[in-house]
Amino acid sequence: MVTIKRKQSEAVFRAIADPTRREILGLLRGGGRTVGTVAANFRTSRPAISKHIRLLRSAGLVTTRKSGTARICQLNGKPLRAVNKWLRDYEAFWDENLRKLKQYVEENP
């Protein structure tokens, strides 16, 4: 049975799989921006960027709020902890393998 946390993690991984969405997250690291400001950084149409932002919102990576007629997007980095945890597991794997390789090279000149 798939837990809610696992579904959330899967949504985050799907969201960051797209380079445009990763770039949007990078833009939002600098602070809140309107959808129009975000869209101005891409050759893609504004509706396409809005769709990317909706997907990021559904994954919990972006929050939005209205300010007058504008919609302000902000980064929510908490869901990225799942990605960090996953990467740390592989980091430990590679550290161990590189340590073994170093030992082998030093013992077999």
C-alpha positions in Angstrom: 0.0 0.0 0.0 1.4 3.4 -1.0 1.6 5.8 1.9 0.8 9.6 1.6 4.5 10.4 2.2 5.5 8.1 -0.6 2.9 9.6 -3.0 4.2 13.1 -2.0 7.8 12.0 -2.7 6.9 10.6 -6.1 5.1 13.8 -7.0 8.2 15.8 -6.1 10.5 13.5 -8.2 8.1 13.8 -11.2 8.0 17.6 -10.8 11.7 18.0 -10.8 12.2 15.6 -13.7 11.5 18.4 -16.1 14.3 20.9 -16.8 11.8 23.9 -17.1 10.3 23.2 -13.7 13.8 22.9 -12.2 14.7 26.3 -13.7 11.5 27.8 -12.3 12.4 26.5 -8.9 15.9 28.1 -9.4 14.3 31.4 -10.2 12.1 31.2 -7.1 15.1 30.6 -4.8 15.7 34.4 -5.2 12.3 35.2 -3.7 8.7 35.4 -4.8 7.9 36.3 -8.4 4.7 36.8 -10.3 3.7 34.2 -12.9 4.4 36.8 -15.6 7.9 37.5 -14.3 8.6 33.8 -14.2 7.2 33.4 -17.8 9.4 36.2 -19.1 12.4 34.1 -18.4 11.4 31.4 -21.0 10.6 31.2 -24.7 7.7 29.0 -23.8 4.2 30.5 -23.7 2.8 31.9 -20.5 0.0 29.2 -20.4 2.7 26.5 -20.6 4.6 28.1 -17.7 1.4 28.4 -15.7 0.9 24.7 -16.3 4.4 24.0 -15.0 3.7 26.1 -11.9 0.4 24.3 -11.3 2.3 21.0 -11.3 4.9 22.4 -8.9 2.1 23.6 -6.7 0.4 20.2 -6.7 3.8 18.6 -5.6 4.0 21.2 -2.8 7.1 22.8 -4.2 5.5 26.1 -4.9 3.0 28.2 -3.0 1.0 31.0 -4.6 -0.9 34.0 -3.2 -2.8 36.8 -4.8 -1.6 40.3 -4.7 -4.1 42.5 -6.5 -4.5 41.0 -9.9 -1.1 39.3 -9.8 -0.4 35.8 -8.5 2.9 35.6 -6.5 4.8 32.3 -6.6 7.1 31.3 -3.8 9.4 28.3 -3.4 8.6 25.8 -0.7 11.8 23.8 -0.2 10.5 21.3 2.4 9.4 18.6 -0.1 12.9 18.6 -1.5 14.0 16.8 1.7 12.9 13.6 0.1 15.3 14.2 -2.8 18.1 15.0 -0.4 17.5 11.8 1.6 17.5 9.7 -1.6 20.8 11.4 -2.8 22.4 10.9 0.6 21.9 7.1 0.3 23.7 7.1 -3.1 26.4 9.4 -1.7 27.2 6.8 1.0 27.3 4.1 -1.7 29.8 6.0 -3.8 31.9 7.1 -0.9 32.3 3.4 0.1 33.1 2.3 -3.5 35.7 5.1 -4.0 37.3 4.3 -0.6 37.7 0.6 -1.8 39.1 1.8 -5.1 41.6 4.0 -3.4 42.7 1.2 -1.2 43.0 -1.2 -4.1 45.1 1.3 -6.1 47.4 2.0 -3.2 47.9 -1.7 -2.5 48.4 -2.6 -6.2 50.8 -0.1 -7.7 
